[in-house]
Amino acid sequence: QVQFVESGGGLVQPGGSLRLSCAASGFSFSAYAMNWYRQAPGKARELIASVTRSGSTITTVDSVKGRFTASRDNTKNTVYLQMNSLRPEDTAVYYCKRVGDLNDNWGQGTQVTVSS
């Protein structure tokens, strides 16, 4: 059974940093690129970054470029999202999923709140 378990969210002040983790299971982790998504209140879920099988970051949203970095540890079946210079508009629930997975197997997500 494919599963994704996100963690590491919390309340942080503007300008602060957080590192999110996502533990994946039920598939050959190293064979897949992985995506990070977020869903802000009242908005649709959006793809914000990807990490390739080799560990390179691809950011897909201009607002996070230069601030967010995705990485992975294939020995731990885990992907990470390092978020720096956080802004109030980064407030959202963050999720991960493998690239190309169209099943409704989202994890519970991890809440990030950026507020003073």
Beta strands, then each sheet from edge to edge (+ up, - down):
strand 1: 3-7
strand 2: 10-12
strand 3: 18-25
strand 4: 34-39
strand 5: 46-51
strand 6: 57-59
strand 7: 68-73
strand 8: 78-83
strand 9: 92-98
strand 10: 110-114
sheet 1: 1+ 3- 8+ 7-
sheet 2: 2+ 10+ 9- 4+ 5- 6+
end
